[in-house]
Amino acid sequence: MKIYQKLLFSFTLLILFSVGIGFFSIMNTGKLNESSKALFNNQMLPLTDLYVMENTIYANQMLIQTAKSRNQPINFQSVEMNLAMIKQSFDLFKDLSLTDKESKLVQKTDQYIK
């Protein structure tokens, strides 16, 4: 009978421990979801903005180089439209939470985008 009581106590303790871990895990799933959203908003969206800016800069360079190589006038309307897109993406990027190093780089770059 003693072995039965020890086994029953051990299994009961193991079940309570498992239920406790499960409850703790379920409670922290909400925090994980919030962290994932913050990571997406603070890291993924800025990367998308940087990607848009980079592609638009390349598009401007291609417009200018193509016009030069064909001895045609540069289409400044397209270039200015692309510059407006770059400024808009950069303004979105500036509004995000940045590290100190990133903030300094944004301040240096901001003078060239105005």
N, C-alpha and C positions, 0 to 999 in steps of 0.2 A: 504494500500500500504506500510506502514511503516513496518508492520510485515513481509510482503513478502521480503522486502529488508534486514531486519535483518536475516531472515532465509537463504536467498541466501548468504549473507555475511558469516554466520556461517558455512554453508555447504561448501562454497568455501575455507574458512580457514581450515576446517577439512580435506578437500581433499588435500590441499597443505601441511598440516602437515603430513598426511599419506604418500604422495609421498616423502616428505623429509626424513621421517624415513625409507621408503623402499629403497631409493637411498643410504642412509648412511649404511644400513644393507648390501646391495649388495657390496658396496665398501669395507667393512670390512671382507667380506667372504674370500677374497684373503689372508688377514692377518691371519685369522683363519686356512686356509689351510697350510700356512707356519709354523704356530705354531704347528699344528698337526704333520707335517713332522719332525720338530725339536724334538718334544716330542718323537716320535717313534724312531728317530735315536739316541737320547741321553739317553733314558730310556729303551725302549723295546729291542733294540739290545744288550746293556750290560747285561740285564737279561738273554738273550739267551746265551751269552758267558759264564756267570756264571753258567748257567744250564749245559752247555756242560762240563765245567771244573769239576763241582761237580760230574756229572755222570762218567766222566773218572777217577776221583780219586776213586770213589766207585768200578769201574771196576778193577782198580789196586789192591785195597784192597781185592777184591774177588779172583783175580788171585793168589795173595800171600797166602791168607788163605786156598784156595782150595788145592794148592800145599803142604802147610804145613800139612794140615789134612790128606792128602793121602800119606804123606812121599815121595813126588815126588820132583824133582828139579824145582825150580821156572823158568818159561819161561821169561827170562829177555828181550828177543826180544819184546814180547808183552808189557811188562812193559815200556820199553824204547820208544816204539811207542806211547803208551798212554801218557807218559810224554812229548813227542814232541807235541802231540795234545793239552795238557794242556798249554804248553808254547806258542803255536800259539794263542790259545784263549785268554790267558792272555795278550799277546802283542797287540791284537786287542782291548782288554778292556782298556789298558793303553792309547791308542791313543784318547780316547773319552774325552769330556770335563767333568771333575770331580770337585767336590767341594774340598775345602781345606782338610776336614776330610778324604774324599775318597782318595785324593792324598797321604796323609800320610800313610794310610793303604796299598795302592798299593806299596809305597816305602818299607814298612816293609815286605810285602809279596814277593816282587820281589827278595829279597836275597835268599829265599827258593826255588824259581822256577828255578834259573840259573843252 
